[in-house]
Structure formats: C-alpha cells, structure tokens
Amino acid sequence: MNVEYELSPTAWVREQTEKILKTGTTECVEINMRPVVLVTMRGAKSGKLRLVPLMRVEHNGSYAIVASRGGAPTHPAWYHNVKAEPRLELQDGTARGEYIAREVSGQERAEWWNRAVAAFPPYAEYQTKTDRLIPVLVLEPA
Ligand SMILES: C[C@H](OP(=O)(O)OC[C@@H](O)[C@@H](O)[C@@H](O)Cn1c2nc(=O)[nH]c(=O)c-2cc2ccc(O)cc21)C(=O)N[C@@H](CCC(=O)N[C@@H](CCC(=O)O)C(=O)O)C(=O)O
C-alpha cells in the first residue's frame, strides 16, 4: 500500500525533500552547509502525512525543531500539526525513528535555543525580525 505523502508547495523545499526521498539520506541536502532532518507528521486538518525538512539540532539522542519560518510574523503551519499530533517520525541521515514532540519554555527552552543557534546561526537573526517568540519543540524517542 503506498502511503500518500504530501510535499511542501514551496518549490525549493519540495526539491530538497524529493532529493532526500530519492537518495534515502538527509545528508544529500544542506542549508548554509548545515545539516537537515526530515520530519513526517500528520496534517492537523487534512490528516495527510506531510514531509517537512528542518534544520538538524541534536543532543544526546533528542532533537529540537524550531518553528522559525525565516522570522515570519506567524508560525509555520507545521507547528499546528505537531501541536495537534506530537507523535512524528524523524529521519537523520538514513536513520529514522519515532519521536514525541513537546514545546519547551523557560530554562529548558533557553538551553535548546542555544543549541539551535549553534547548529544554525541564522535562527538568532530570525528572532530579531519578529516579536513572536519562535517556538522550540523537543523531540524525544517514543
Ligand atoms: C508552505 C507551508 O509550509 P509551513 O508548514 O508553513 O512551513 C513552512 C516552512 O517552515 C517549511 O517549508 C520548512 O520545511 C522550511 N524549512 C524550515 N522551516 C522552519 O521553520 N525551520 C527550519 O529549521 C527549517 C529548515 C529547513 C531546511 C531545509 C528545507 O528545505 C526547509 C526548511 C505548507 O506546507 N503549507 C501547506 C500545508 C500546510 C499544513 O500543514 N496544513 C495542515 C493544517 C495546519 C493548520 O492546522 O493550520 C494540514 O495539512 O492539515 C499548504 O498550505 O497546503
């Protein structure tokens, strides 16, 4: 049974996703020479399986995903998907696993925000472009 995946309507994102699917590894793509992971999540309204590439922020087997959307004034739609259904799959390189996402705040968010900015420095600039607090969600192995 072939599962119906929905790729991003944004061309450059869809192209990176297609490359990951074709090569079988997220190592075939990068942003500013920084690694990417591929998250598979359930659409909150459509129920579709959506494939969302995000920057790789990893620490001791857990990951953070950052709902930056380049510092746009509103959260990316995928943020609402993950809040509605926190169980998701993450692919890092060729490794894929089930994770449970939870939004973090306070000191825990600060720690993961530092890791995120170390992994992808533009996050710091994105946060200066919007007064929305960019959500950080930690993914722990299910
Ligand atoms: C364009 C829109 O995407 P979005 O979910 O807003 O997310 C925008 C971007 O964050 C998303 O494209 C990311 O993959 C971009 N992106 C990163 N985006 C980030 O926010 N952070 C990152 O670290 C990041 C890294 C990254 C690396 C590589 C790459 O190729 C892309 C990267 C989209 O896909 N819309 C679809 C689906 C939206 C959706 O998920 N709908 C839900 C409902 C959502 C709701 O309830 O509101 C559903 O299906 O039910 C549509 O409009 O049809």
The ligand as a Tripos MOL2 file, in Angstrom:
@<TRIPOS>MOLECULE
LIG
   53    55     1     0     0
SMALL
NO_CHARGES

@<TRIPOS>ATOM
      1 C1          4.2300   26.3950    2.9340 C.3       1 LIG1
      2 C2          3.6110   25.7150    4.1140 C.3       1 LIG1
      3 O1          4.6190   25.2670    4.9450 O.3       1 LIG1
      4 P1          4.6070   25.5230    6.5140 P.3       1 LIG1
      5 O2          4.0340   24.2830    7.1530 O.co2     1 LIG1
      6 O3          4.0110   26.8260    6.8600 O.co2     1 LIG1
      7 O4          6.1790   25.5240    6.7950 O.3       1 LIG1
      8 C3          6.9800   26.4940    6.1610 C.3       1 LIG1
      9 C4          8.4250   26.0660    6.3580 C.3       1 LIG1
     10 O5          8.7010   26.0790    7.7510 O.3       1 LIG1
     11 C5          8.6680   24.6830    5.8190 C.3       1 LIG1
     12 O6          8.5520   24.7210    4.4220 O.3       1 LIG1
     13 C6         10.0460   24.1570    6.2230 C.3       1 LIG1
     14 O7         10.2850   22.8840    5.6310 O.3       1 LIG1
     15 C7         11.1390   25.1280    5.7480 C.3       1 LIG1
     16 N1         12.3900   24.8290    6.4740 N.ar      1 LIG1
     17 C8         12.4640   25.2100    7.7970 C.ar      1 LIG1
     18 N2         11.4210   25.8710    8.3660 N.ar      1 LIG1
     19 C9         11.4630   26.2090    9.6980 C.ar      1 LIG1
     20 O8         10.5050   26.7990   10.2020 O.2       1 LIG1
     21 N3         12.5530   25.8930   10.4690 N.ar      1 LIG1
     22 C10        13.6260   25.2480    9.9720 C.ar      1 LIG1
     23 O9         14.5750   24.9500   10.6980 O.2       1 LIG1
     24 C11        13.6200   24.8860    8.5650 C.ar      1 LIG1
     25 C12        14.6860   24.2200    7.9380 C.ar      1 LIG1
     26 C13        14.5860   23.8020    6.5890 C.ar      1 LIG1
     27 C14        15.6220   23.0790    5.9720 C.ar      1 LIG1
     28 C15        15.5010   22.6420    4.6570 C.ar      1 LIG1
     29 C16        14.3200   22.9330    3.9290 C.ar      1 LIG1
     30 O10        14.1840   22.5140    2.6560 O.3       1 LIG1
     31 C17        13.2810   23.6730    4.5220 C.ar      1 LIG1
     32 C18        13.4050   24.1130    5.8550 C.ar      1 LIG1
     33 C19         2.8440   24.4760    3.6930 C.2       1 LIG1
     34 O11         3.4260   23.4210    3.5260 O.2       1 LIG1
     35 N4          1.5700   24.6460    3.5720 N.am      1 LIG1
     36 C20         0.7820   23.5650    3.0720 C.3       1 LIG1
     37 C21         0.3530   22.6050    4.1820 C.3       1 LIG1
     38 C22         0.0800   23.3000    5.4670 C.3       1 LIG1
     39 C23        -0.3410   22.2740    6.5180 C.2       1 LIG1
     40 O12         0.4630   21.5620    7.0860 O.2       1 LIG1
     41 N5         -1.6900   22.2340    6.7640 N.am      1 LIG1
     42 C24        -2.1870   21.4200    7.8530 C.3       1 LIG1
     43 C25        -3.0870   22.2880    8.7270 C.3       1 LIG1
     44 C26        -2.2410   23.2220    9.5120 C.3       1 LIG1
     45 C27        -3.1240   24.0460   10.4800 C.2       1 LIG1
     46 O13        -3.8180   23.4330   11.3160 O.co2     1 LIG1
     47 O14        -3.0920   25.2910   10.3850 O.co2     1 LIG1
     48 C28        -2.9310   20.1810    7.3390 C.2       1 LIG1
     49 O15        -2.4620   19.5620    6.3900 O.co2     1 LIG1
     50 O16        -3.9340   19.7970    7.9250 O.co2     1 LIG1
     51 C29        -0.4010   24.1660    2.3760 C.2       1 LIG1
     52 O17        -0.6160   25.3810    2.6040 O.co2     1 LIG1
     53 O18        -1.0430   23.4060    1.6580 O.co2     1 LIG1
@<TRIPOS>BOND
     1     1     2 1
     2     2     3 1
     3     2    33 1
     4     3     4 1
     5     4     5 2
     6     4     6 1
     7     4     7 1
     8     7     8 1
     9     8     9 1
    10     9    10 1
    11     9    11 1
    12    11    12 1
    13    11    13 1
    14    13    14 1
    15    13    15 1
    16    15    16 1
    17    16    17 ar
    18    16    32 ar
    19    17    18 ar
    20    17    24 1
    21    18    19 ar
    22    19    20 2
    23    19    21 ar
    24    21    22 ar
    25    22    23 2
    26    22    24 ar
    27    24    25 ar
    28    25    26 ar
    29    26    27 ar
    30    26    32 ar
    31    27    28 ar
    32    28    29 ar
    33    29    30 1
    34    29    31 ar
    35    31    32 ar
    36    33    34 2
    37    33    35 1
    38    35    36 1
    39    36    37 1
    40    36    51 1
    41    37    38 1
    42    38    39 1
    43    39    40 2
    44    39    41 1
    45    41    42 1
    46    42    43 1
    47    42    48 1
    48    43    44 1
    49    44    45 1
    50    45    46 2
    51    45    47 1
    52    48    49 2
    53    48    50 1
    54    51    52 2
    55    51    53 1
@<TRIPOS>SUBSTRUCTURE
     1 LIG1         1 GROUP 0 **** ****
